[in-house]
């Protein structure tokens, strides 16, 4: 598997799995860096990294193809994002997910991210309601990782 930056032909279907609001995706793709995990030129994972402010970078979107989940690809993508953030001079990596995204919350904490903030009602303005694990997705859980 190889992780590389891309600047066109973005894997929208995969990006939409992590964020169903296309306008958000298009916005952060314009200001960020998109990386894909590929095997034999087939995209199996993606993440978008955005430099937020001095010494802070945010993983805006991260997704692994459904048939490849559970293989450690998400962890590899997160560690790659942390390393690339350090290369950009960042000291802190931020990531956010919905209150209903139980697998993602577990993964981020296994990767040493800490919960730092809850933004109530963040997803209430999305065009369609999001339900995951039988739970309405309403609040954004923000986590951060300190680069040493």
HELIX and SHEET records of a PDB file:
HELIX    1   1 UNK A   12  UNK A   18  1                                   7    
HELIX    2   2 UNK A   22  UNK A   31  1                                  10    
HELIX    3   3 UNK A   66  UNK A   68  5                                   3    
HELIX    4   4 UNK A   73  UNK A   87  1                                  15    
HELIX    5   5 UNK A  102  UNK A  110  1                                   9    
HELIX    6   6 UNK A  122  UNK A  125  5                                   4    
SHEET    1   A 7 UNK A   2  UNK A   6  0                                        
SHEET    2   A 7 UNK A  33  UNK A  39 -1                                        
SHEET    3   A 7 UNK A  42  UNK A  53 -1                                        
SHEET    4   A 7 UNK A  56  UNK A  64 -1                                        
SHEET    5   A 7 UNK A  92  UNK A  98  1                                        
SHEET    6   A 7 UNK A 140  UNK A 146 -1                                        
SHEET    7   A 7 UNK A 114  UNK A 119 -1                                        
SHEET    1   B 2 UNK A 131  UNK A 132  0                                        
SHEET    2   B 2 UNK A 135  UNK A 136 -1                                        
END                                                                             
